[in-house]
Every structure is written in C-alpha cells, then in structure tokens.
Amino acid sequence: MMRLSNPSRERLKRLEGFRSKAYIPVPGDVPTIGYGFTHGVKMGDTMTREEADARLIEELRPYEMAVWQACTNEPNQNEFDAMTSL
C-alpha cells in the first residue's frame, strides 16, 4: 500500500495550519486542535507539533487505505497524493 509522500504531508500541514491549544473554529463547531483534529478533543487540551505530526500520520491511514483499495490501476505517487489529499 502506498502512503502520502512527505512533500504532500507537509503541504497538507501548511494548508491546515497548526494550533497547539484546542479551539472552536466557528461558533457551534466542535473543539479542534493540531492540524484540524476533532476526534476526542476537549477544550483545554494542548498538543505539541511533534504530537500533531505523529497523529497526522495515524489519522491519514484510513484515507490512504481507502484510496489504495478504490484504485483499479496502481497510481503513481503524484496521483495517489492528489487523491488522498482530496
């Protein structure tokens, strides 16, 4: 199975932005932290950039697997990165 490339993961991190403290992005939304993580996040939570980097790799796995399993032809890395990033 392919994984999102480092350059694409770095691009995703730049697009999402990093927040070390849990916050509410818009009124009525759920608490968010790191690079946009919401699962299990409570107001008052904090996260280091290193913790966020590790969590991002873990949270990308189901998306990477879904893209890989949906492909009928093996994609090249650029194609895989684009599909996973969407």
C-alpha positions as CSV (number, residue, x, y, z in Angstrom):
1,M,0.0,0.0,0.0
2,M,1.2,3.5,-0.8
3,R,1.5,6.3,1.8
4,L,1.1,10.0,1.3
5,S,4.5,11.4,0.4
6,N,6.4,13.7,2.8
7,P,6.1,16.7,0.5
8,S,2.3,16.2,0.2
9,R,2.0,15.7,4.0
10,E,4.0,19.0,4.5
11,R,1.7,20.8,2.1
12,L,-1.4,19.5,3.9
13,K,0.1,20.7,7.2
14,R,0.7,24.2,5.8
15,L,-2.9,24.3,4.4
16,E,-4.5,23.2,7.6
17,G,-2.3,25.2,9.9
18,F,-1.2,24.2,13.4
19,R,-2.9,25.1,16.7
20,S,-1.4,23.9,20.0
21,K,-4.4,24.6,22.1
22,A,-8.0,23.3,21.5
23,Y,-10.2,26.0,20.0
24,I,-13.7,26.3,18.4
25,P,-13.2,27.2,14.7
26,V,-16.6,28.7,14.2
27,P,-19.5,29.1,16.7
28,G,-21.3,25.9,17.2
29,D,-18.5,23.7,15.9
30,V,-16.6,21.1,17.8
31,P,-13.2,21.6,19.6
32,T,-10.3,21.3,17.2
33,I,-6.5,21.0,17.8
34,G,-3.3,20.4,15.9
35,Y,-3.8,20.2,12.1
36,G,-7.6,20.1,12.4
37,F,-8.1,17.1,14.6
38,T,-11.5,16.8,16.2
39,H,-11.9,13.2,17.5
40,G,-11.7,13.1,21.3
41,V,-10.7,16.8,21.6
42,K,-11.9,18.8,24.6
43,M,-11.5,22.5,25.3
44,G,-8.3,22.9,27.4
45,D,-6.4,20.2,25.5
46,T,-2.9,21.0,24.3
47,M,-0.7,19.3,21.7
48,T,2.9,19.8,20.7
49,R,3.9,20.0,17.0
50,E,5.6,16.6,17.3
51,E,2.4,15.0,18.8
52,A,0.4,16.6,15.9
53,D,2.8,15.2,13.3
54,A,2.5,11.7,14.7
55,R,-1.3,11.9,15.0
56,L,-1.5,13.2,11.4
57,I,0.3,10.1,10.1
58,E,-2.1,7.8,12.1
59,E,-5.2,9.7,11.0
60,L,-4.2,9.6,7.4
61,R,-4.0,5.8,7.3
62,P,-7.7,5.1,6.8
63,Y,-7.8,7.6,3.9
64,E,-4.7,6.2,2.3
65,M,-6.1,2.7,2.6
66,A,-9.5,3.7,1.1
67,V,-7.8,5.4,-1.8
68,W,-5.5,2.4,-2.4
69,Q,-8.4,-0.1,-2.3
70,A,-10.5,2.0,-4.6
71,C,-7.8,2.1,-7.3
72,T,-8.3,-0.3,-10.2
73,N,-4.8,0.6,-11.6
74,E,-1.8,1.3,-9.5
75,P,-1.4,5.1,-9.3
76,N,1.9,6.9,-9.4
77,Q,2.9,8.8,-6.2
78,N,1.6,12.1,-7.5
79,E,-1.8,10.6,-8.4
80,F,-2.0,8.9,-5.1
81,D,-1.1,12.1,-3.2
82,A,-3.7,14.1,-5.1
83,M,-6.5,11.5,-4.4
84,T,-5.6,11.1,-0.8
85,S,-5.4,14.9,-0.2
86,L,-8.8,15.4,-1.6
